[in-house]
Amino acid sequence: MTKIDLEQFFQTLGGKFQASGTSDFDSTIQYQLLGKGGGDWYMIIRGPKCEVHAGLAEKPDATLETSVEDFINMMTGTQEDIGWAFMQGRFNMTGTLMPLWRVLAFLRDEQLET
């Protein structure tokens, strides 16, 4: 597995997402990454502004729960078949999924720095 500093990644994510011009929606997205090096982060996206915080959001619109390993594999493109991982239940997504899918597409384009 690729070694990623997830805390640093999430700390810089808000500015990158805001600068991308894709933040045209109103949503709070929760990430719960399980296992060694994991943790909880959430994004609050309101119009052109995006903030990222450590911890749990009070009322997220969507939540992604997965292992650190599966999140990194999804973001770095090293997982052979992400669809299979979803089918195996290794990604648990709840809430309003459209904003989550849009953010995940942005994250994948961002390609985690290794």
QUIJO-V378697 format. One record per residue. N is the residue number from 0. OMEGA is omega in radians with two decimals (999 if undefined). NEAR is the number of other ideal C-beta (glycine too) atoms within 12 Angstrom. Layout:
N;OMEGA;NEAR / N;OMEGA;NEAR
//
This chain:
0;3.08;20 / 1;3.11;22 / 2;-3.10;16 / 3;3.00;28 / 4;-3.06;17 / 5;3.13;34 / 6;3.11;21 / 7;3.13;17 / 8;-3.11;32 / 9;3.12;34 / 10;-3.11;18 / 11;-3.03;21 / 12;-3.09;34 / 13;-3.14;29 / 14;3.13;17 / 15;-3.13;25 / 16;-3.14;35 / 17;-3.12;23 / 18;-3.07;16 / 19;-3.11;21 / 20;-3.12;12 / 21;-3.03;24 / 22;-3.11;29 / 23;3.10;18 / 24;-3.02;26 / 25;-3.03;18 / 26;2.98;33 / 27;-3.07;29 / 28;-3.12;45 / 29;3.04;36 / 30;3.07;42 / 31;-3.08;30 / 32;-2.98;33 / 33;3.08;21 / 34;-3.08;18 / 35;3.14;14 / 36;-3.09;20 / 37;3.14;23 / 38;-3.11;26 / 39;3.07;25 / 40;3.04;36 / 41;3.11;34 / 42;2.99;42 / 43;-3.10;30 / 44;-3.13;32 / 45;-3.12;20 / 46;-3.10;15 / 47;-3.08;17 / 48;3.11;19 / 49;3.08;34 / 50;3.08;25 / 51;-3.11;33 / 52;2.98;24 / 53;3.08;24 / 54;-3.08;17 / 55;3.06;17 / 56;-3.14;25 / 57;-3.13;11 / 58;-3.14;15 / 59;3.07;31 / 60;3.13;28 / 61;3.14;30 / 62;3.00;30 / 63;3.08;35 / 64;3.13;29 / 65;3.08;32 / 66;3.06;27 / 67;-3.10;31 / 68;-3.13;26 / 69;3.09;31 / 70;-3.14;38 / 71;3.11;31 / 72;3.12;27 / 73;-3.07;36 / 74;-3.10;35 / 75;3.11;24 / 76;-3.12;18 / 77;3.12;21 / 78;-3.02;25 / 79;-3.08;10 / 80;-3.11;15 / 81;3.12;22 / 82;3.12;12 / 83;3.11;15 / 84;3.07;22 / 85;-3.12;20 / 86;3.12;10 / 87;3.11;15 / 88;-3.12;13 / 89;3.03;25 / 90;3.11;31 / 91;-3.13;24 / 92;3.12;28 / 93;3.10;16 / 94;3.13;22 / 95;-2.93;21 / 96;-3.09;21 / 97;3.10;17 / 98;3.12;32 / 99;3.11;32 / 100;3.12;21 / 101;3.13;26 / 102;3.11;41 / 103;3.08;28 / 104;3.09;17 / 105;-3.13;29 / 106;3.13;34 / 107;3.08;21 / 108;-3.13;17 / 109;-3.13;26 / 110;3.12;18 / 111;3.11;28 / 112;-3.13;17 / 113;999;15
//
